[in-house]
Each structure stands twice: as C-alpha cells, then as structure tokens.
Amino acid sequence: MLGARTTKPPPKKRSSIFTYSQVNPSPDPPGSVINSIPNKDYLINATLGNSLSDDLHDNYMPGLLSLIDSLDRPILVHLRDRRTIIGCLSSIDTYGNILLSNTVERVYAMDFHADIPRGIYLVRGENVALAGEVDLSSEDPDKAKPLKQVLAWQEAERLAREEKKRRIRHMSYEAGILSLDDTLEDEFYQ
C-alpha cells in the first residue's frame, strides 16, 4: 500500500541509567565466590537499579549543585581563606558561584561569635571550601557576643599564637636546631 503511514511504538522509558541483564544465563559454577554471597540477587539489584537506588540517582546532583534544594534558605559557607559567611541562598550556577542575600560574616574567638553585616554577597565557586544549609533557630544565644569584644579576643589569640611560634624558634635556636622558613610553615600545624 502506497501512502500508508506506519507508526513506530513509543520508546520505553527507562527508570534508571543502570539496568541489569544476565549476560550468561547458565548458573554460576559450584564453589564460586558469587554463590557464597547471601542474597546475591538483592545486592545486584540494589547496586544496578531497583526503586530505592533509582530515587537516589534521580535526585543526586554533584558538588555545590546539591544546594539547589536550599534556595531561599539560610546556608553557611566556609571559604578557603577561613572566613565564614552565613546568608540566604539566592542563586547558584554550574561553576559553583553562590549569590547570598542578607549576609553576615561570622567571626569566632574563644568559643564565642559575632556577626558583621555584609548585605548581598557573591562568592566565587573556587573559593568555597564547605557549604551547607544551617538551622539558625538551634543556635545558642549565649554564644553571641558584641563584635568589638570578639575582635579583641581574636587579636589576643593571634598574638598568643605568634608568641608561641617565637618561643619555639628561640628554643630551637638554643638547641642548635634550624627552624623552617616562615614561608614553609602552615597555619594548620600550630
């Protein structure tokens, strides 16, 4: 028949990118490792595409894009230069750049903190060390102190660290041990 149209059936939708099909329908040889695993079919299905893992794969987004569920919620961002920023997540892109509104920079000293208002804040993705949603209602209000007091404590802690370094260098010099150059020292090893 000329002019008759043939329609193809619609393609089947796959629930997951992982499917399991048995390549070799013959049973495993006796004594094989796979026969010794209890519930082997459950393990294979769990790793290759049952409904539980389908839900996990469908909702998973790698890296900072997983924060997309936190839009218009408060998040805490710890930067590579050790600053901590808390603000309402307004936008995020594929490069991990984060736009925050109603932002404060939180400074810590002696188990207390103070907030410095920053307004709208754009954080470049490469500067983010850690980011996640935060519950501000569960904070201890006794830990919040005035900014001037926390900054003074922070400066006192910095001076104490420098004094400790100076004493260690002096003791090393007296013992005849050469200390490392300041450029080689890392703040994580204090």
Summary of the structure (lengths in Angstrom):
residues: 190
radius of gyration: 28.5
end to end distance: 86.1
largest distance: 103.3
contacts: 400
relative contact order: 0.10
helix: 36%
strand: 24%
